[in-house]
Amino acid sequence: MARRPDRLISGVILLAVAACVVGSDDSAADRGRRALLEKSYNPAIWSRDAYDKVWSSWDGVAAKPADYDRAFRETYGLHPAPYPNHDLPMGLREGNRLLKKGISVDCLVCHGGSMLGQSYVGLGNASLDVQALFEDFFHADAVPYKSPFAFSNVRGTSEAGGMSVFLLGYRNPDLTLRRPRLDLDLHDDMCEDPPALWLLHKKKTMYHSGGADARSVRSIMQFMMGSLNGPDMFARSEADFCDILAYFKSLRPPKYPYSIDAGLTAKGERLFTDNCSRCHGTYAANWTYPNKIVPIDDIGTDRRRFDGLTEKFGRYYEQSWFAKPEFDGKGPAYLPMQTEGYQAPPLDGLWATAPYLHNGCAPTVWHVLQLENTPQVLHALVSHRRGRLRSGQARLAIHRGRHS
């Protein structure tokens, strides 16, 4: 007797739930890597030709540069893909657009960066100019376009939280499309610096305020609202994102490539243990991480990211598919959490993740340790060439021995 299709679907769902509960085993992480790097979860929004014509929007450029791919990456702060990607940088993805190939964006536009000439999946992109990227691509396709809010206020940061608020306003709780857009208290001045994804393997909660459970698969699927994807597409993609989350948690930072002063390291370890470890954890083989949320009034840094996602948005998110039991009700539900401040992150790979703090206001570790003399919002030093963020290698290396 043939098995009923609904039983087959239920079996697949239960297997997917079991894989997420077990955690980031090698097979799940490997599947997640392939899904992340080979599949597109949003349809293409620009033509393939737009990539070759976008230079016409660049100020002072009269002809297409000879080394065009390099010029393109430097203009928009993107990085070479360390995987096959149809000659596109990380963050851009070839996909279907009507009857032709086109280009879409994926999560590596913010979470794919480079250090010392090497690209890394999971390193936050501290050079991205996402506002110019969208404006110039639509212009290249001769599409009248004005962004409905600021996608970015300064290079190297984005309004990722504002994007979620904006897009969820166009969705009913079951993720069907709706109009007009709901007012969910959109703020587009949070200036979020993307954290390294390799930190997720230690975290119990994620995002700058620790407002989401780090086990939540659906939370990392919010960018799919940027297209006309309907509820069926979200449901079909959920197992993939379970694996993608496992892949994120399998990532580890690149090793520090320079010599380390043993004397400074010993002194730094004592200073760090006495002053920093209670929030940021310990880093021996048997590491610890307290997953501590530091109250906003205690930490004293810029509070716009903390205030920018309001209770109104949180209540609507709680009603939505994202906060319902995952895998068609067979898995757990992860509700958003209202916290008191910012999450003190793990410091794995600290040397590679400048600028620091949630809005990138501290260009080096030295500035973090001298925070009373560092403006709460400082972006003037952020260059689209990431190497310039590491000005004063000796200063960063010395303080790395004290603070990591």
C-alpha positions in Angstrom: 0.0 0.0 0.0 1.4 3.4 -1.0 2.3 5.8 1.9 0.2 8.8 2.2 1.9 12.1 1.1 1.0 13.9 4.3 2.8 11.1 6.3 5.8 11.5 4.1 5.9 15.2 4.7 5.4 14.8 8.4 8.4 12.3 8.4 10.6 14.8 6.6 9.6 17.5 9.1 10.3 15.3 12.1 13.7 14.4 10.7 14.5 18.1 10.2 13.4 18.9 13.7 15.6 16.1 15.1 18.6 17.5 13.1 18.1 21.0 14.6 17.7 19.6 18.1 20.9 17.5 17.9 22.9 20.6 16.9 25.6 21.5 14.3 26.8 18.0 13.4 29.2 17.8 10.5 26.6 16.6 7.9 24.2 19.4 8.8 26.9 22.0 8.6 28.1 20.6 5.2 24.6 20.7 3.9 24.2 24.2 5.2 27.4 25.4 3.5 26.1 24.1 0.2 22.7 25.7 0.7 24.2 29.0 1.6 26.7 29.2 -1.2 24.8 27.5 -4.0 21.2 28.4 -3.6 19.3 31.6 -4.0 16.3 32.3 -1.7 15.2 35.5 -3.3 14.5 36.0 -7.0 16.8 38.2 -8.9 15.9 41.9 -8.7 18.3 43.3 -11.2 19.3 42.2 -14.7 22.7 40.5 -15.2 23.7 43.4 -17.5 23.3 45.9 -14.7 26.5 44.6 -13.2 28.4 45.7 -16.3 26.7 49.1 -16.6 26.6 50.2 -13.0 29.9 52.1 -13.3 28.0 54.8 -15.2 26.8 56.1 -11.8 30.3 56.5 -10.4 31.3 60.2 -9.9 34.2 61.2 -12.1 34.4 58.0 -14.1 34.1 58.6 -17.9 34.8 55.0 -19.1 34.5 51.5 -17.7 37.6 50.7 -15.7 40.0 48.2 -17.1 40.1 46.1 -13.9 36.4 46.3 -13.6 35.7 43.6 -11.1 38.2 45.0 -8.6 36.9 48.6 -9.1 33.3 47.3 -8.6 34.3 45.6 -5.3 36.1 48.7 -4.0 33.3 51.0 -4.9 30.6 49.1 -3.0 32.8 47.5 -0.3 32.4 43.9 -1.5 34.9 41.1 -1.4 36.0 38.3 -3.8 33.9 35.1 -3.3 36.1 32.2 -2.0 33.7 29.8 -3.7 32.3 29.5 -7.3 29.9 32.5 -7.8 29.7 33.3 -11.5 32.5 35.9 -11.2 30.4 37.9 -8.7 31.6 39.1 -5.3 30.3 37.7 -2.0 26.8 39.1 -1.3 25.6 39.1 -4.9 24.0 35.9 -6.4 23.0 35.0 -9.9 19.4 33.9 -10.1 16.3 33.8 -12.3 14.6 36.9 -13.4 11.7 36.3 -15.7 13.2 34.5 -18.7 16.8 35.6 -18.1 19.5 35.4 -15.5 19.6 38.2 -13.1 21.3 39.3 -9.8 20.0 39.2 -6.3 21.6 39.8 -2.9 22.1 37.3 -0.1 23.1 37.4 3.5 26.9 37.5 2.7 26.5 41.1 1.5 26.7 41.9 5.2 28.3 38.7 6.6 31.1 38.2 4.1 34.3 40.2 4.5 38.0 40.0 4.0 41.2 40.4 6.0 44.8 40.8 4.6 43.6 39.8 1.1 41.7 36.7 2.2 37.9 36.5 2.0 36.0 34.8 4.8 32.4 33.7 5.0 31.0 34.9 8.3 33.3 37.9 8.8 31.2 41.0 9.1 31.5 43.3 6.1 32.9 46.6 7.6 33.2 48.3 4.2 29.8 47.8 2.6 28.0 50.7 1.0 24.6 49.1 0.7 22.7 52.4 0.0 24.8 53.1 -3.1 24.6 49.5 -4.2 20.9 49.5 -4.4 20.6 52.9 -5.9 23.2 52.4 -8.6 21.9 48.9 -9.7 18.4 50.2 -10.2 19.7 53.2 -12.1 21.7 50.8 -14.3 18.5 49.0 -15.1 16.8 52.3 -15.8 14.3 51.7 -13.0 13.1 54.9 -11.2 14.1 54.2 -7.6 14.2 56.0 -4.2 14.8 53.9 -1.2 11.8 54.0 1.2 14.1 54.5 4.2 17.9 54.7 4.8 19.4 51.3 4.1 22.7 52.7 5.5 23.7 56.0 7.1 27.4 55.4 6.9 29.7 53.0 5.0 30.4 49.8 6.9 27.1 49.7 8.7 23.5 48.9 7.7 20.0 49.4 9.0 19.4 45.6 9.2 17.0 46.0 12.1 15.0 48.7 10.3 14.8 46.5 7.2 13.1 43.8 9.3 10.7 46.3 10.7 9.9 47.7 7.3 9.4 44.3 5.6 7.3 42.8 8.3 5.0 45.7 8.0 4.1 44.3 4.5 3.2 40.9 5.9 0.2 39.4 7.7 1.1 37.1 10.6 1.1 34.1 8.2 3.5 36.0 5.9 1.0 36.5 3.2 1.5 40.0 1.6 -0.6 42.9 2.8 -1.2 46.6 2.0 -1.0 49.2 3.2 2.1 48.7 5.3 1.7 48.5 9.0 3.5 51.1 11.0 5.7 49.1 13.3 7.9 52.0 14.5 10.5 52.0 11.8 13.8 53.6 12.9 16.6 53.9 10.3 19.3 55.5 12.4 20.7 52.4 14.3 24.0 52.1 12.4 24.5 48.4 12.9 28.0 46.9 12.5 27.5 43.2 11.5 29.0 40.8 14.0 31.1 37.8 13.0 29.0 34.7 12.5 31.6 32.5 14.1 30.5 33.9 17.5 27.2 32.0 17.3 28.8 28.7 18.4 29.1 30.2 21.9 26.0 32.3 22.1 22.6 31.4 23.7 21.1 34.6 22.3 22.0 36.6 19.2 21.8 40.1 17.7 23.4 43.1 19.5 20.8 43.3 22.3 20.5 39.5 22.7 16.9 39.7 21.6 16.6 36.4 19.8 17.4 32.8 20.8 20.5 31.5 19.0 18.7 28.3 18.2 16.0 30.0 16.2 16.0 29.0 12.6 13.2 31.3 11.5 14.9 34.4 12.9 17.7 34.2 10.3 15.1 33.8 7.5 13.8 37.4 7.8 15.7 38.7 4.8 13.5 36.5 2.6 10.7 39.0 3.1 12.6 41.3 0.7 10.9 39.7 -2.3 7.5 38.3 -3.0 8.2 35.0 -1.3 5.0 33.6 0.1 4.4 31.3 3.0 5.0 28.1 0.9 8.6 29.3 0.1 9.3 30.0 3.7 8.1 26.6 4.7 10.1 24.8 2.0 13.2 26.7 2.9 13.1 26.0 6.7 15.0 22.8 6.6 17.8 24.5 4.5 18.1 27.2 7.1 18.3 24.7 9.9 21.4 23.4 8.1 22.6 27.0 7.4 22.4 27.8 11.1 24.4 24.6 11.8 27.0 25.8 9.3 27.2 29.2 10.9 27.9 27.5 14.3 30.6 25.4 12.7 32.6 28.5 11.6 35.8 29.5 13.5 37.8 32.7 13.2 41.1 33.0 11.3 44.2 32.7 13.4 46.2 35.8 14.3 49.0 35.8 11.8 51.6 37.9 13.6 54.1 37.3 16.4 52.8 37.8 19.9 54.8 39.2 22.8 54.8 36.5 25.5 55.4 39.0 28.3 52.6 41.3 27.3 50.3 38.3 26.8 50.9 37.1 30.4 50.2 40.6 31.8 47.2 40.9 29.5 45.8 37.6 30.7 45.8 38.8 34.3 44.3 42.1 33.4 41.6 40.5 31.2 40.7 37.9 33.9 40.3 40.6 36.5 38.5 43.2 34.4 36.8 41.6 31.4 36.2 37.9 31.7 33.1 38.2 33.8 31.3 39.6 30.7 33.3 38.3 27.8 34.2 34.8 29.1 37.5 32.9 29.2 39.5 31.6 26.2 41.5 28.5 27.3 40.7 25.1 25.9 37.9 24.8 28.4 36.4 28.2 27.5 33.4 29.8 29.2 31.0 32.4 28.0 28.4 33.9 30.4 26.1 35.3 27.6 25.7 38.5 29.7 23.4 41.4 28.7 24.9 44.6 30.1 22.2 47.2 31.1 22.2 50.1 28.7 22.7 52.6 31.5 25.8 50.7 32.7 27.5 50.2 29.4 27.0 53.9 28.4 27.4 53.4 24.6 25.0 54.8 22.0 21.5 53.5 22.7 19.9 53.9 19.3 20.1 50.2 18.4 18.7 49.4 21.8 15.8 51.8 21.4 15.3 51.2 17.7 13.4 47.9 17.9 10.3 48.8 19.9 7.7 46.9 21.8 5.2 47.6 19.0 7.4 45.7 16.6 8.1 42.9 19.1 4.3 42.3 19.7 3.7 41.9 16.0 6.7 39.7 15.6 5.3 37.5 18.4 2.1 37.0 16.3 4.0 36.2 13.1 5.2 32.9 11.6 8.7 33.7 12.8 7.7 33.2 16.5 5.4 30.2 16.0 6.5 26.6 16.6 9.0 25.7 13.9 8.7 23.0 11.3 5.0 23.2 10.9 4.4 23.1 14.6 6.6 20.0 15.2 9.5 22.1 16.7 9.9 24.7 19.4 8.8 28.3 19.2 11.3 31.1 19.9 9.8 34.4 21.0 11.6 37.7 20.8 13.1 38.8 24.1 13.1 42.3 25.6 16.5 42.8 27.2 18.0 45.6 29.3 20.9 46.5 27.1 23.6 45.1 24.8 25.1 41.6 24.8 28.8 41.5 25.7 30.0 39.3 22.8 32.6 36.6 22.8 35.9 37.9 21.6 37.0 35.1 19.3 38.9 36.5 16.3 38.9 39.9 17.9 41.9 41.0 15.8 39.9 40.5 12.6 36.7 42.3 13.5 37.4 46.0 13.7 35.7 48.4 14.0 34.2 47.6 17.4 31.0 47.9 19.4 27.5 47.6 17.9 27.8 50.6 15.7 31.5 50.5 14.8 32.3 53.6 16.7 35.7 52.3 18.0 38.2 51.9 15.1 40.7 49.8 17.2 40.8 47.9 20.4 42.8 50.8 21.8 39.7 53.0 21.3 37.5 50.4 23.1 39.9 50.5 26.1 39.8 54.3 26.0 36.1 54.5 25.6 35.7 57.6 27.8 37.6 59.5 25.1 35.9 57.8 22.1 32.7 59.4 20.7 29.6 57.3 20.9 29.2 57.6 17.2 32.4 57.7 15.1 32.5 56.6 11.5 34.8 59.0 9.8 37.7 56.5 9.9 35.7 53.8 8.3 37.1 53.2 4.8 35.8 51.0 2.0 39.3 49.4 1.9 39.1 47.3 5.0 42.9 47.3 5.5 42.8 51.0 6.5 40.7 50.1 9.5 43.8 48.4 10.9 45.9 51.5 11.0 48.6 51.1 13.6 49.1 47.3 13.5 51.4 47.4 16.5 48.8 49.2 18.6 46.2 46.6 17.8 48.6 43.7 18.3 49.7 45.0 21.7 46.2 45.5 23.0 45.1 42.2 21.5 47.4 40.7 24.1 45.5 42.5 26.8 42.0 42.1 25.6 41.5 38.7 23.9 
